[in-house]
Amino acid sequence: MDHFSQKRIYFFYVLLFYVSLVIVFQKQVFAQQTTPTDTPTPTPTSSQSNDSSSAETDLLNQINGLESTINNLQGQANSIANTIEVMKDKISLSESQIALTKEKIASITNDINASQQQITHLNGSLKDLTKLLLNRIVLTYEDSNIQPIEILATSNSVSDYVQKRSYLQLVQEHDRKLIYDTQQAQDNYVTIKNIREDQKKQVVVLENQLVDQTNQLDKEKSDQESLLAQTNGNIEEAQRQLAQDQAELAGFSNFVTSQGGASLLSGQTACDSWGCYYNQRDSQWGGVLINGQGGYSVAGYGCLITSIAMVASHMGHNISPGAIASSDGSNFSFGTAMLKYTISVSGLNIGRSGVSPLDNALSSGPVIVGIYAYGGTHFVVIKSGSGGNYVMDDPYIPNGHDINFTDHYSLSSIFEMDQLSIQ
């Protein structure tokens, strides 16, 4: 193979290498241009970084302080006043957490914008380097055709020859550096692009977190408004009501404990032409927590709930004790497992109203009665009877369906008599 053919092959391989490098870069540039351009990630300036860090540190300190205050308040005696204070601090805590998330989003967004500027600048630099590199291909080929003997022949002296040879070596070294710089710029371009994509994902996560935090704040504000509406601004009266509700719940617990506890039962439900008998300890719902309150299960505290469900079945409505127990929190005295006198369950409005005397009330339908018994309080359903002889459904006694009231309780123990209205 002659010398000229060898030069052509050399030039071909050099050209192929450079063209490949350019094609790879152009593909990456095209991919960059077809994706959203709102998210790369340079290192923020020192002033931006310091300002962001300071703001986030202040917010974190505020959040830690609020969390500590909330823990201290929650550890104190239960009261409406303390509950309101806890609510206020929780709202402040959520607001601070939202502010911190927004600060993080703003900080990352600034970094993304700065990265975009870097990518734009780097894109221009790469184009310039690529153009220069292509020009050097031709010159490199031309220089490579010059033989040492030709240099020697055209040199005026040995010193001139050495200078020309040094010049060629310098040009070759410059070309190698140009290739390196182009490759390095390309690598930097890819690195910054990847960082930007990672920060875009961070912003999405933070924005989703912000939505959750905002929803939590809305719920906390709604809870506070609900409590304030219940108290009508009279915290002392609300506190007395809370104490009364807690005492009645304690009465339920005392009754169940004195009778052997709240062990779960099976096969208790029995339905006939009158309606359904439910037992509060039935395994279908006995373990359900009333209003989500820890320790207040239907089995241990659900005599009233179960009695209401039984009377509702008599009136043609299929509402289980579990459905009432897990219904909206507005059906209960705030933060307790005690039912209000008016509730809404499964789209039905259920109200309890006092009635008397018992015999007259029974002519209009079953009566839910509250009794003092065995050191506690309990609710049952009196279905029929008169003159002191009454048939009841007892939600605690196993299979307590159609049993005699006075076989278990005295008439003098009755402290409350209610009938239901359902709309």
C-alpha positions as CSV (number, residue, x, y, z in Angstrom):
1,M,0.0,0.0,0.0
2,D,1.5,3.3,-1.0
3,H,2.1,6.3,1.3
4,F,-0.9,8.3,-0.1
5,S,-3.3,5.4,0.5
6,Q,-2.1,5.1,4.1
7,K,-2.8,8.8,4.6
8,R,-6.3,8.5,3.2
9,I,-7.0,5.6,5.6
10,Y,-5.6,7.6,8.5
11,F,-7.7,10.6,7.6
12,F,-10.8,8.4,7.2
13,Y,-10.5,7.0,10.8
14,V,-9.8,10.4,12.3
15,L,-12.8,11.9,10.5
16,L,-15.0,8.9,11.6
17,F,-14.0,9.5,15.2
18,Y,-14.8,13.2,15.2
19,V,-18.1,12.7,13.3
20,S,-19.2,10.1,15.8
21,L,-18.4,12.4,18.7
22,V,-20.4,15.2,17.1
23,I,-23.4,12.9,16.4
24,V,-23.5,11.7,20.0
25,F,-23.4,15.2,21.3
26,Q,-26.1,16.4,18.9
27,K,-28.4,13.6,20.0
28,Q,-28.0,14.7,23.6
29,V,-28.7,18.3,22.7
30,F,-31.8,17.3,20.8
31,A,-33.0,15.3,23.8
32,Q,-32.4,18.2,26.1
33,Q,-34.3,20.6,23.8
34,T,-37.4,18.3,23.6
35,T,-37.7,17.9,27.4
36,P,-39.1,20.7,29.7
37,T,-36.4,23.3,30.4
38,D,-37.5,24.3,33.9
39,T,-35.2,22.1,36.0
40,P,-31.4,21.8,36.1
41,T,-29.2,22.1,39.1
42,P,-26.1,24.2,39.5
43,T,-24.6,25.0,42.8
44,P,-26.3,28.1,44.2
45,T,-24.4,31.2,44.9
46,S,-23.1,31.6,48.5
47,S,-25.6,34.3,49.3
48,Q,-28.5,32.2,48.0
49,S,-27.3,29.2,49.9
50,N,-26.8,31.1,53.1
51,D,-30.2,32.8,52.9
52,S,-31.9,29.5,52.2
53,S,-30.1,27.7,55.0
54,S,-30.8,30.4,57.5
55,A,-34.5,30.5,56.7
56,E,-34.8,26.7,56.9
57,T,-32.9,26.6,60.2
58,D,-35.2,29.2,61.7
59,L,-38.3,27.2,60.6
60,L,-36.8,23.9,61.9
61,N,-36.2,25.5,65.3
62,Q,-39.8,26.9,65.3
63,I,-41.1,23.4,64.4
64,N,-39.1,21.7,67.2
65,G,-40.4,24.2,69.7
66,L,-44.0,23.7,68.7
67,E,-43.7,20.0,68.8
68,S,-42.2,20.2,72.3
69,T,-45.1,22.5,73.5
70,I,-47.7,20.1,72.0
71,N,-46.2,17.1,73.8
72,N,-46.2,19.0,77.1
73,L,-49.8,20.1,76.7
74,Q,-51.0,16.6,75.7
75,G,-49.3,15.2,78.8
76,Q,-51.4,17.4,81.1
77,A,-54.9,16.7,82.5
78,N,-57.5,16.3,79.8
79,S,-59.6,19.5,79.4
80,I,-61.3,21.5,76.7
81,A,-59.0,24.4,77.4
82,N,-55.9,22.3,76.9
83,T,-57.4,20.7,73.8
84,I,-57.9,24.1,72.3
85,E,-54.3,25.1,73.1
86,V,-53.1,21.9,71.5
87,M,-55.2,22.6,68.4
88,K,-53.7,26.1,68.1
89,D,-50.2,24.8,68.4
90,K,-50.9,22.0,65.9
91,I,-52.2,24.6,63.4
92,S,-49.0,26.7,64.0
93,L,-46.9,23.6,63.6
94,S,-48.6,22.7,60.3
95,E,-48.2,26.3,59.0
96,S,-44.5,26.2,59.9
97,Q,-44.1,22.9,58.1
98,I,-45.8,24.3,55.1
99,A,-43.5,27.3,55.1
100,L,-40.4,25.1,55.4
101,T,-41.6,23.0,52.4
102,K,-42.2,26.1,50.3
103,E,-38.8,27.4,51.3
104,K,-37.2,24.1,50.1
105,I,-39.2,24.3,46.8
106,A,-38.1,27.8,46.2
107,S,-34.4,26.9,47.0
108,I,-34.4,24.0,44.6
109,T,-36.2,26.0,41.9
110,N,-33.5,28.7,42.1
111,D,-30.9,25.9,41.7
112,I,-32.8,24.6,38.7
113,N,-33.0,28.0,37.0
114,A,-29.2,28.5,37.6
115,S,-28.6,25.0,36.1
116,Q,-30.6,25.9,33.0
117,Q,-28.4,28.9,32.5
118,Q,-25.3,26.7,32.8
119,I,-26.7,24.2,30.3
120,T,-27.5,27.0,27.8
121,H,-23.9,28.4,28.2
122,L,-22.4,24.9,27.9
123,N,-24.5,24.2,24.9
124,G,-23.0,27.2,23.1
125,S,-19.5,26.3,24.2
126,L,-19.9,22.8,22.9
127,K,-21.1,24.1,19.5
128,D,-18.0,26.3,19.3
129,L,-15.7,23.5,20.3
130,T,-17.3,21.1,17.8
131,K,-17.0,23.7,15.0
132,L,-13.3,24.2,15.9
133,L,-12.7,20.5,16.1
134,L,-14.1,19.9,12.6
135,N,-11.9,22.6,11.2
136,R,-8.9,21.0,12.8
137,I,-9.7,17.7,11.1
138,V,-8.8,19.2,7.7
139,L,-5.7,21.0,9.0
140,T,-4.5,17.8,10.8
141,Y,-4.8,15.9,7.6
142,E,-2.9,18.5,5.7
143,D,-0.2,18.6,8.3
144,S,0.1,14.8,8.4
145,N,1.1,14.8,4.7
146,I,4.2,16.7,5.4
147,Q,7.2,14.4,5.7
148,P,10.3,15.1,7.9
149,I,12.4,15.1,4.7
150,E,10.2,17.8,3.3
151,I,10.6,19.9,6.4
152,L,14.3,19.4,6.2
153,A,14.4,20.4,2.6
154,T,12.6,23.6,3.2
155,S,14.6,24.5,6.3
156,N,17.3,27.1,6.0
157,S,19.2,25.7,8.9
158,V,19.1,23.0,11.6
159,S,17.6,25.5,14.0
160,D,14.9,26.3,11.5
161,Y,14.2,22.6,11.1
162,V,13.9,22.1,14.8
163,Q,11.5,25.0,15.1
164,K,9.3,23.6,12.4
165,R,9.2,20.2,13.9
166,S,8.4,21.7,17.3
167,Y,5.6,23.7,15.7
168,L,4.1,20.5,14.3
169,Q,4.4,18.8,17.7
170,L,2.7,21.8,19.4
171,V,-0.1,21.7,16.9
172,Q,-0.7,18.0,17.6
173,E,-0.7,18.6,21.3
174,H,-3.2,21.4,20.9
175,D,-5.4,19.0,18.9
176,R,-5.3,16.4,21.6
177,K,-6.2,19.1,24.2
178,L,-9.1,20.2,22.0
179,I,-10.5,16.7,21.8
180,Y,-10.2,16.4,25.6
181,D,-11.9,19.7,26.2
182,T,-14.7,18.8,23.9
183,Q,-15.2,15.4,25.6
184,Q,-15.0,17.1,29.1
185,A,-17.6,19.7,28.1
186,Q,-19.9,16.9,26.8
187,D,-19.5,15.0,30.1
188,N,-20.3,18.1,32.2
189,Y,-23.3,18.7,30.0
190,V,-24.7,15.2,30.8
191,T,-23.8,15.5,34.5
192,I,-25.7,18.9,34.9
193,K,-28.6,17.5,32.9
194,N,-28.9,14.5,35.2
195,I,-28.7,16.7,38.3
196,R,-31.4,18.9,37.0
197,E,-33.6,15.8,36.4
198,D,-33.1,14.7,40.0
199,Q,-34.1,18.1,41.3
200,K,-37.2,18.0,39.2
201,K,-38.2,14.8,41.0
202,Q,-37.4,16.4,44.3
203,V,-39.7,19.3,43.5
204,V,-42.5,16.9,42.6
205,V,-42.1,15.1,45.9
206,L,-42.1,18.3,47.8
207,E,-45.2,19.6,46.0
208,N,-47.0,16.4,46.9
209,Q,-45.9,16.8,50.5
210,L,-47.1,20.4,50.4
211,V,-50.6,19.2,49.3
212,D,-50.7,16.7,52.2
213,Q,-49.6,19.3,54.7
214,T,-52.2,21.8,53.4
215,N,-54.9,19.2,53.7
216,Q,-53.8,18.4,57.2
217,L,-53.9,22.1,58.1
218,D,-57.4,22.4,56.7
219,K,-58.5,19.5,58.8
220,E,-56.9,20.9,62.0
221,K,-58.7,24.2,61.4
222,S,-61.9,22.4,60.8
223,D,-61.5,20.5,64.0
224,Q,-60.8,23.7,65.9
225,E,-63.9,25.3,64.4
226,S,-66.0,22.3,65.3
227,L,-64.9,22.3,68.9
228,L,-65.4,26.0,69.3
229,A,-68.9,25.6,67.8
230,Q,-69.7,22.9,70.2
231,T,-68.6,25.0,73.1
232,N,-70.3,28.1,71.8
233,G,-67.4,29.9,73.2
234,N,-68.3,28.8,76.8
235,I,-65.3,26.6,77.6
236,E,-66.3,26.2,81.3
237,E,-69.7,24.7,80.2
238,A,-68.1,22.5,77.7
239,Q,-65.6,21.3,80.3
240,R,-68.5,20.3,82.6
241,Q,-70.1,18.4,79.7
242,L,-66.9,16.7,79.0
243,A,-66.6,15.6,82.6
244,Q,-70.2,14.3,82.5
245,D,-69.5,12.3,79.3
246,Q,-66.3,10.9,80.8
247,A,-68.2,9.9,83.9
248,E,-70.9,8.1,81.9
249,L,-68.2,6.3,79.9
250,A,-66.5,5.2,83.1
251,G,-69.9,3.9,84.3
252,F,-70.2,1.7,81.2
253,S,-66.7,0.4,82.0
254,N,-67.6,-0.3,85.6
255,F,-70.7,-2.2,84.6
256,V,-68.8,-4.4,82.1
257,T,-66.0,-5.0,84.5
258,S,-68.3,-6.1,87.3
259,Q,-70.0,-8.5,84.9
260,G,-66.9,-10.3,83.9
261,G,-65.3,-8.1,81.2
262,A,-65.7,-7.5,77.5
263,S,-64.7,-10.8,76.0
264,L,-66.0,-11.3,72.4
265,L,-68.8,-13.7,71.5
266,S,-70.0,-15.3,68.3
267,G,-73.4,-16.2,66.8
268,Q,-75.3,-13.5,68.8
269,T,-77.3,-11.7,66.1
270,A,-80.9,-12.9,65.9
271,C,-83.5,-11.3,63.6
272,D,-87.3,-11.8,63.5
273,S,-90.5,-9.9,62.6
274,W,-89.7,-7.3,65.4
275,G,-86.2,-6.5,64.1
276,C,-82.7,-7.7,65.1
277,Y,-81.1,-8.4,68.4
278,Y,-77.4,-7.3,68.5
279,N,-74.9,-7.9,71.2
280,Q,-72.2,-5.3,71.8
281,R,-69.6,-8.1,72.3
282,D,-70.3,-9.8,69.0
283,S,-67.0,-10.5,67.2
284,Q,-68.4,-8.8,64.1
285,W,-67.9,-5.4,65.7
286,G,-66.9,-5.8,69.3
287,G,-63.3,-4.8,68.6
288,V,-64.3,-1.6,66.7
289,L,-63.1,1.5,68.5
290,I,-65.8,4.0,69.1
291,N,-65.0,7.3,67.4
292,G,-61.5,6.0,66.9
293,Q,-60.8,6.5,70.7
294,G,-58.1,4.1,71.9
295,G,-59.4,1.7,74.6
296,Y,-63.1,2.4,73.9
297,S,-64.3,-0.6,72.0
298,V,-67.9,-1.5,71.2
299,A,-67.5,-4.6,73.4
300,G,-66.6,-2.5,76.4
301,Y,-68.5,0.7,75.9
302,G,-71.1,0.1,73.2
303,C,-74.3,-0.7,75.1
304,L,-76.0,2.6,74.0
305,I,-74.7,2.3,70.4
306,T,-76.0,-1.3,70.2
307,S,-79.3,-0.4,71.7
308,I,-79.8,2.3,69.1
309,A,-78.9,-0.2,66.3
310,M,-81.5,-2.6,67.6
311,V,-84.3,0.0,67.7
312,A,-83.2,1.2,64.2
313,S,-83.7,-2.4,62.9
314,H,-87.2,-2.4,64.4
315,M,-87.9,0.8,62.5
316,G,-86.8,-0.9,59.2
317,H,-83.2,0.4,59.0
318,N,-80.1,-1.9,58.7
319,I,-77.5,-0.1,60.8
320,S,-75.0,-2.2,62.7
321,P,-73.4,-1.2,66.0
322,G,-70.0,-1.1,64.1
323,A,-71.4,1.4,61.6
324,I,-72.5,3.8,64.4
325,A,-69.2,3.4,66.3
326,S,-67.1,4.3,63.2
327,S,-69.4,7.0,61.9
328,D,-68.4,10.7,61.6
329,G,-66.7,12.2,64.7
330,S,-69.3,14.9,64.8
331,N,-71.7,12.3,66.2
332,F,-69.7,12.2,69.4
333,S,-68.8,14.7,72.1
334,F,-65.5,16.1,71.0
335,G,-62.6,13.8,71.6
336,T,-64.7,11.1,73.4
337,A,-66.6,7.9,72.7
338,M,-69.9,9.3,74.0
339,L,-72.7,9.6,71.5
340,K,-74.6,12.9,71.1
341,Y,-78.4,12.9,71.2
342,T,-78.6,13.7,67.5
343,I,-76.5,11.8,65.1
344,S,-76.2,11.1,61.4
345,V,-75.4,7.6,60.2
346,S,-75.6,6.1,56.7
347,G,-77.5,9.1,55.4
348,L,-80.1,8.9,58.2
349,N,-80.7,11.5,61.0
350,I,-81.3,9.7,64.3
351,G,-82.5,11.6,67.3
352,R,-83.1,10.5,70.9
353,S,-85.6,12.3,73.0
354,G,-86.8,11.7,76.6
355,V,-90.1,10.0,77.3
356,S,-92.2,9.3,80.4
357,P,-94.0,7.3,81.8
358,L,-92.6,4.0,80.5
359,D,-96.0,2.3,79.9
360,N,-97.3,5.2,77.8
361,A,-94.1,5.4,75.8
362,L,-94.2,1.7,75.0
363,S,-97.5,2.2,73.2
364,S,-95.5,4.2,70.6
365,G,-92.6,1.8,70.3
366,P,-89.6,0.4,72.1
367,V,-87.8,2.5,74.7
368,I,-84.0,2.7,75.3
369,V,-83.5,2.9,79.0
370,G,-80.4,3.8,81.0
371,I,-79.9,2.0,84.3
372,Y,-77.6,2.1,87.3
373,A,-76.5,-1.5,88.0
374,Y,-73.6,-3.4,89.5
375,G,-71.6,-0.3,90.3
376,G,-71.9,1.2,86.8
377,T,-74.3,2.3,84.1
378,H,-75.8,0.4,81.2
379,F,-78.4,0.8,78.4
380,V,-80.9,-1.8,77.2
381,V,-84.0,-1.8,75.0
382,I,-87.4,-2.4,76.6
383,K,-89.5,-3.8,73.8
384,S,-92.9,-4.3,75.5
385,G,-94.8,-4.8,78.7
386,S,-96.7,-2.8,81.4
387,G,-97.2,-2.6,85.1
388,G,-93.7,-3.6,86.0
389,N,-93.4,-6.6,83.7
390,Y,-91.2,-5.8,80.7
391,V,-89.5,-7.7,78.0
392,M,-86.0,-6.4,77.0
393,D,-83.1,-7.0,74.7
394,D,-79.9,-6.6,76.7
395,P,-76.8,-5.9,74.5
396,Y,-74.3,-7.2,77.1
397,I,-75.8,-10.5,78.3
398,P,-75.0,-13.4,75.9
399,N,-78.0,-14.1,73.8
400,G,-79.9,-11.5,75.8
401,H,-82.8,-11.6,73.4
402,D,-86.4,-11.3,74.8
403,I,-85.6,-11.7,78.5
404,N,-87.4,-10.3,81.5
405,F,-86.1,-6.9,82.7
406,T,-86.7,-7.4,86.4
407,D,-84.8,-10.7,86.4
408,H,-81.7,-8.7,86.0
409,Y,-82.4,-5.1,87.0
410,S,-84.7,-3.1,89.3
411,L,-87.2,-0.6,88.0
412,S,-85.8,1.9,90.4
413,S,-82.4,1.7,88.7
414,I,-83.8,3.4,85.6
415,F,-82.4,7.0,85.2
416,E,-83.1,7.7,81.5
417,M,-85.8,6.7,79.0
418,D,-85.5,7.7,75.3
419,Q,-87.3,6.9,72.1
420,L,-85.8,7.3,68.6
421,S,-86.8,9.3,65.6
422,I,-85.2,8.5,62.3
423,Q,-85.4,10.6,59.1
